[in-house]
Amino acid sequence: MPRAAKSKDDKPVKRGKKQVKKEGQPKRGLSAYMFFANEQRDNVREENPGVTFGQVGKILGERWKALSEKQRAPYDAKAAADKKRYEDEKAAWNAEQEEESS
């Protein structure tokens, strides 16, 4: 795909810059899939010795898609609890930041 012509006034687009977390900022909650993947990753590696990192992810994705709603329920519950934890920690952290800036 050809690039559009730039004029002198166009500023270059900065890409790939990762947002830096401030010290003490809480980590985001994990998704239900991530709880599943963290739990199953070692099993996949044991069942498939010599498998590459990318292949592990592919196998985990296939297993996740194959789960029924009933089988996903425990992971959804963990994700909801972790989301609540994150929201509580973030609210407390934001309040602390406001106090420091005043």
Summary of the structure (lengths in Angstrom):
residues: 102
radius of gyration: 20.9
end to end distance: 50.4
largest distance: 57.9
contacts: 184
relative contact order: 0.14
helix: 62%
strand: 0%
